[in-house]
Structures are given as structure tokens and as C-alpha cells.
Amino acid sequence: MPMAASEIEALIKAALPDARVTVEDLAGDGDHYAASVVSEAFRGKSRVQQHQIVFAALRGRMGGELHALALQTSAPEQGP
């Protein structure tokens, strides 16, 4: 059964409450999404570590309910 974009966003925000999350259904099928996640929790972490945090937030749904997720992660921009 496909996942809704709102469910993906809710799972990520539950794990990263400060995150700014946008999720887009790429194919309109509920299986192929792109997500952008900006969180202070990513500061100082490698891209791989950032993605691992997001995948952990999805609680094992990758590869099952969620077939594909193109992921962009970053820490918030710092002010001057």
C-alpha cells in the first residue's frame, strides 16, 4: 500500500521536530517521492549521516510502503 506525502512528512517531523520538510509525489503513484529536509540536527554531519537520520525516521518503510525517495538534506543557513 502506498504512503501519503503527509505521512512521510509527519514521520520525519516526529523525529526532527525543528525540520522544514517538503515532500513531492514525483509520479503521482504514491511510491516515488522527492523530499527536502532542513534541520539543525544535520549540522556537522556528513550527507550519508543526514540521510541515515531521515531513513531511521521512516521506521523501515523504505523499500516496502515507500518504494523510492529522492532526498535532499541540509542544516539551516547561518546568519551573518
MARBA-3410 file (N, C-alpha, C, O; in Angstrom, 1 decimal):
80
0.8,-1.2,0.0,0.0,0.0,0.0,0.9,1.2,0.0,1.8,1.3,0.8 ~ 0.7,2.2,-0.9,1.5,3.4,-1.0,1.3,4.3,0.3,0.4,4.2,1.0 ~ 2.3,5.1,0.5,2.3,6.1,1.6,1.9,7.4,1.1,2.2,7.8,-0.1 ~ 1.2,8.2,1.9,0.8,9.6,1.5,2.0,10.5,1.9,2.7,10.2,2.8 ~ 2.1,11.5,1.1,3.2,12.5,1.4,3.1,13.1,2.8,4.1,13.3,3.4
1.8,13.3,3.3,1.6,13.8,4.6,2.2,12.9,5.7,2.6,13.3,6.7 ~ 2.1,11.5,5.4,2.6,10.6,6.4,4.1,10.6,6.4,4.7,10.5,7.5 ~ 4.7,10.7,5.3,6.2,10.9,5.2,6.6,12.1,6.0,7.6,12.0,6.8 ~ 6.0,13.2,5.7,6.3,14.5,6.4,6.1,14.3,7.9,7.0,14.8,8.7 ~ 5.0,13.7,8.4,4.7,13.5,9.8,5.8,12.7,10.5,6.2,13.0,11.6
6.2,11.6,9.8,7.3,10.7,10.4,8.6,11.5,10.6,9.2,11.3,11.6 ~ 8.9,12.2,9.5,10.2,13.0,9.6,10.1,14.1,10.7,11.1,14.2,11.5 ~ 9.0,14.8,10.8,8.8,15.8,11.8,8.8,15.2,13.2,9.2,15.9,14.2 ~ 8.3,14.0,13.3,8.2,13.4,14.7,9.6,13.1,15.2,9.9,13.2,16.4 ~ 10.5,12.8,14.3,11.9,12.5,14.6,12.8,13.8,14.7,13.7,13.9,15.5
12.4,14.8,13.9,13.2,16.0,13.8,12.2,17.2,13.9,11.8,17.8,12.9 ~ 11.7,17.5,15.1,10.7,18.5,15.3,11.0,19.9,14.7,10.0,20.6,14.3 ~ 12.2,20.2,14.6,12.6,21.5,14.1,12.6,21.6,12.5,12.8,22.6,11.9 ~ 12.5,20.4,11.9,12.7,20.3,10.5,11.7,21.1,9.6,10.5,21.1,10.0 ~ 12.2,21.6,8.5,11.4,22.2,7.5,11.4,21.0,6.4,12.4,20.7,5.8
10.2,20.5,6.1,10.1,19.3,5.3,9.1,19.7,4.1,8.0,20.2,4.3 ~ 9.6,19.4,2.9,8.7,19.4,1.7,8.8,18.1,1.0,9.9,17.5,0.9 ~ 7.6,17.5,0.7,7.6,16.2,0.0,6.7,16.4,-1.2,5.7,17.0,-1.2 ~ 7.3,15.8,-2.3,6.6,15.9,-3.6,6.4,14.5,-4.2,7.4,13.7,-4.2 ~ 5.2,14.2,-4.6,5.0,12.9,-5.3,5.4,13.0,-6.7,4.8,13.7,-7.5
6.5,12.4,-7.1,7.1,12.6,-8.4,6.3,11.9,-9.6,6.3,12.5,-10.7 ~ 5.7,10.8,-9.3,5.0,10.1,-10.4,3.5,10.0,-10.2,2.8,9.5,-11.0 ~ 3.0,10.6,-9.1,1.5,10.6,-8.9,1.0,9.2,-8.4,-0.2,8.9,-8.5 ~ 1.9,8.3,-8.1,1.5,6.9,-7.7,1.7,6.6,-6.2,1.4,5.5,-5.8 ~ 2.1,7.5,-5.4,2.3,7.3,-4.0,3.5,6.4,-3.7,3.6,6.0,-2.5
4.3,6.1,-4.7,5.5,5.3,-4.5,6.8,6.0,-4.7,7.9,5.5,-4.2 ~ 6.8,7.1,-5.4,8.1,7.7,-5.8,8.0,9.2,-5.4,7.2,10.0,-5.9 ~ 8.8,9.5,-4.4,8.8,10.9,-3.8,10.1,11.5,-3.9,11.2,10.9,-4.0 ~ 10.1,12.9,-3.8,11.3,13.7,-3.5,11.0,14.4,-2.2,9.9,14.9,-2.0 ~ 12.0,14.5,-1.4,11.8,15.2,-0.1,13.0,16.1,0.1,14.2,15.8,-0.2
12.7,17.3,0.7,13.8,18.2,1.1,13.6,18.4,2.6,12.5,18.7,3.1 ~ 14.7,18.2,3.4,14.6,18.3,4.8,15.7,19.2,5.3,16.9,18.9,5.0 ~ 15.4,20.2,6.0,16.3,21.1,6.6,16.2,21.1,8.1,15.1,21.4,8.6 ~ 17.3,20.7,8.8,17.2,20.6,10.2,18.5,20.9,10.9,19.6,20.6,10.3 ~ 18.5,21.5,12.0,19.7,21.8,12.8,20.4,20.5,13.2,21.6,20.5,13.4
19.7,19.4,13.3,20.3,18.1,13.7,21.3,17.7,12.6,22.1,16.8,12.9 ~ 21.3,18.2,11.4,22.2,17.8,10.4,23.5,18.6,10.4,24.5,18.2,9.8 ~ 23.6,19.6,11.2,24.8,20.4,11.3,26.0,19.6,11.7,26.0,18.9,12.7 ~ 27.1,19.7,10.9,28.3,18.9,11.3,28.3,17.5,10.9,29.2,16.7,11.1 ~ 27.2,17.0,10.3,27.0,15.6,9.9,27.3,15.5,8.4,27.0,16.4,7.6
27.8,14.3,8.0,28.0,14.1,6.5,26.7,13.9,5.9,25.7,13.7,6.5 ~ 26.7,14.0,4.5,25.4,13.7,3.8,24.9,12.3,4.1,23.7,12.2,4.2 ~ 25.8,11.4,4.2,25.3,10.0,4.4,24.7,9.9,5.8,23.6,9.3,6.0 ~ 25.3,10.6,6.8,24.7,10.6,8.2,23.4,11.3,8.2,22.4,10.8,8.9 ~ 23.2,12.4,7.4,22.0,13.1,7.4,20.9,12.2,6.8,19.8,12.1,7.3
21.2,11.5,5.7,20.2,10.6,5.1,19.9,9.4,6.0,18.7,9.0,6.0 ~ 20.8,8.9,6.7,20.6,7.8,7.7,19.6,8.3,8.7,18.7,7.5,9.1 ~ 19.7,9.5,9.2,18.7,10.1,10.2,17.3,10.1,9.6,16.4,9.7,10.3 ~ 17.2,10.5,8.4,15.9,10.6,7.7,15.3,9.2,7.5,14.1,8.9,7.8 ~ 16.1,8.3,7.0,15.7,6.9,6.8,15.3,6.2,8.1,14.3,5.5,8.1
16.0,6.5,9.2,15.6,6.0,10.5,14.2,6.5,10.9,13.4,5.8,11.5 ~ 14.0,7.8,10.6,12.7,8.4,10.9,11.5,7.7,10.2,10.4,7.7,10.7 ~ 11.8,7.1,9.1,10.8,6.5,8.3,10.5,5.1,8.8,9.6,4.4,8.2 ~ 11.2,4.6,9.8,10.9,3.4,10.6,10.7,2.2,9.7,9.7,1.5,9.8 ~ 11.7,1.9,8.8,11.7,0.7,8.0,10.7,0.7,6.8,10.5,-0.4,6.2
10.1,1.8,6.5,9.1,1.8,5.4,9.8,1.9,4.0,9.1,1.6,3.0 ~ 11.0,2.3,4.0,11.7,2.4,2.7,11.8,1.0,2.1,12.2,0.0,2.9 ~ 11.6,0.8,0.8,11.6,-0.5,0.2,10.4,-1.3,0.3,10.2,-2.3,-0.3 ~ 9.5,-0.8,1.2,8.2,-1.5,1.4,7.1,-0.6,0.9,6.8,-0.5,-0.3 ~ 6.5,0.1,1.9,5.4,1.0,1.5,5.9,2.2,0.7,5.2,2.7,-0.1
7.1,2.5,0.9,7.8,3.6,0.2,8.8,3.1,-0.7,9.9,2.6,-0.2 ~ 8.6,3.1,-2.0,9.5,2.5,-3.0,10.7,3.3,-3.2,11.8,2.8,-3.2 ~ 10.5,4.6,-3.5,11.7,5.4,-3.8,11.5,6.8,-3.2,10.5,7.4,-3.2 ~ 12.7,7.3,-2.7,12.7,8.7,-2.1,14.0,9.4,-2.5,15.1,9.0,-2.1 ~ 13.9,10.4,-3.3,15.0,11.2,-3.7,15.1,12.3,-2.5,14.1,13.0,-2.3
16.2,12.3,-1.9,16.4,13.1,-0.7,17.4,14.1,-0.8,18.5,13.9,-1.2 ~ 17.1,15.3,-0.3,18.0,16.5,-0.2,17.9,16.9,1.3,16.9,17.2,1.8 ~ 19.1,16.9,1.9,19.1,17.3,3.3,20.2,18.4,3.5,21.1,18.5,2.8 ~ 19.9,19.3,4.5,20.9,20.3,4.9,20.6,20.9,6.2,19.5,20.7,6.7 ~ 21.6,21.5,6.8,21.4,22.3,8.0,20.9,23.7,7.6,21.2,24.1,6.4
20.2,24.4,8.4,19.7,25.8,8.1,20.9,26.7,7.8,22.0,26.5,8.4 ~ 20.7,27.6,6.9,21.7,28.7,6.7,21.9,29.4,8.0,21.0,29.8,8.7 ~ 23.2,29.8,8.2,23.5,30.6,9.4,23.5,32.0,9.0,24.0,32.4,7.9 ~ 23.1,32.9,9.9,23.0,34.3,9.7,24.4,34.9,9.7,25.4,34.2,10.0 ~ 24.5,36.2,9.3,25.8,36.9,9.3,26.6,36.9,10.5,27.7,37.5,10.6
END
